[in-house]
């Protein structure tokens, strides 16, 4: 087979793979990937001895779920766990957060920055269970949300729900699954480098026709804005990773950088191989952990540590 023929053959296989993943037919996707993995050099496949693809269930656990959206039922992948299952700090952080929130309101009379935030006031008045922490991942700046992590404090622990689109057409399901959790929350807490993740979600929901109920709509705590009010001039910048270093004495030296999350997801879309997706989900969970810790730092008046 000449070069053009091999390219056409690879293109057909790639299209069949995309369709299998979009249809949730992982068995067919696995056969396609295994077939390519065992082709030798020069036969149109990957290198000899290449590892077979790893599926989401094997890589990340969780399960495929069907979500009702304005356009009909749409599938996505869901992973449920506690923060303590993700990192050993999770249990202690949940205890600290609960203790701080239950006694937070007494600080507000002496702190103008706290009193001026309607979201923080609502959070302190209604207790630790009222907040829904949000962390989003998008294919580009604010476009095409493919992963939404939501975290709530209940029964003494932080519980995470992560919804992942294993095809770009599944964004409505990811958005709708998050919106369904708003009924139990009166405050959304999110970060975001350019705009809060909550703003990204609302914009993408409008594009996708996913309705966010306006009756008793949740308040919002934009942590980047609150951090700038409190620590302007005390830290170099207000990227989440910077605040992790200066406020929480933590550096993200492992797993992957934020831009690496997008690249890993694009590789997953093109190959169906989910071996990098645990790192993507871990990164999202660390964003949620940090939003909770920064909320505690703001409510307790903590200052930055030495770099």
C-alpha positions, 0 to 999 in steps of 0.5 A, a space after each residue: 500500500 502506498 503512502 497515500 493509501 496508508 494515510 487514508 486507511 489510518 483516517 478511516 480507522 480514526 473516524 471509526 474510533 471516534 464514532 465508537 467512543 461517541 456511541 459508548 461502544 468501548 468494546 469496538 474502540 478497544 478492538 480497534 486500538 488493540 489492532 493498531 497497537 499490534 501492527 508493526 512499523 510500516 503497516 500503518 499502525 503504532 510501534 510494535 509492542 505498543 501498550 493497548 488502550 486503557 479505558 475510563 472504567 479501568 483508569 478512573 473508576 466511575 461509570 457512564 451515566 445518562 443525563 437529561 438535557 434540553 436536547 434529549 438524553 446525553 451520556 457522560 462519565 461520572 466519578 464519585 468519591 470523597 476528598 480523603 480518597 483522593 489525598 490524605 490531607 482531605 479528612 483534616 481539611 474537611 474538619 478544619 473547614 467545618 470548624 471555621 465555617 461554624 464560627 466564622 460569622 463572629 469575625 464579620 463585625 470587625 472585618 470590612 472585607 468580609 462584610 462587603 461580600 454578600 457571598 461570604 456573608 451568606 456562606 457564614 450565615 448558613 454553615 458549611 453544608 451550604 457551599 458547592 465548590 466548583 472547578 471547571 476544565 475547558 478545551 480553551 479559555 472558557 470554551 468547550 467545558 469537558 470536566 466539571 468537579 463539584 464538591 460539598 461538605 456533608 457528613 463530616 467529609 468533602 464529597 466530590 462528583 466529577 463529570 467528564 465528557 468522553 466526546 465533545 458533544 457531551 458538554 450539555 450532559 456535564 453542565 446539566 449534571 452540575 446544575 442539578 446539584 444547585 438545588 441543594 446549595 445556596 452559594 457556589 464557590 469557584 476560582 478562575 484565572 481570567 473569569 470565575 469558573 461559575 461565570 464560565 459555566 453560566 456562559 456555556 450553559 446559555 450556549 448549550 441551552 441548559 437552564 440555570 434556575 433563577 428562583 432563589 438562584 445561588 450566591 457566588 463567592 469569586 475567590 480570586 476577587 476576594 483574594 485580591 481584596 485581601 492580599 493585593 501587594 502581598 503575593 506576586 500574582 493571583 494564579 491559583 498555583 501562586 496562592 497555593 504556594 504562598 498561602 498553603 505552602 504547597 507546590 504542584 510538582 507532580 501530575 501535570 500543569 494546567 495546559 497539560 490537562 488540555 493536551 491530555 484530554 485532546 490525546 484522549 479524544 483522538 486515541 480513546 486511551 484514558 491512561 492520562 485521565 486519572 491525572 486530569 481528574 486529580 488536577 481538578 480535585 486539587 483545584 477543589 481542595 485549594 478553593 476550600 483551603 483558600 476560603 478558610 484562609 480568607 475567613 480566618 484572616 490568614 496572611 501569606 507565608 514566606 515563599 
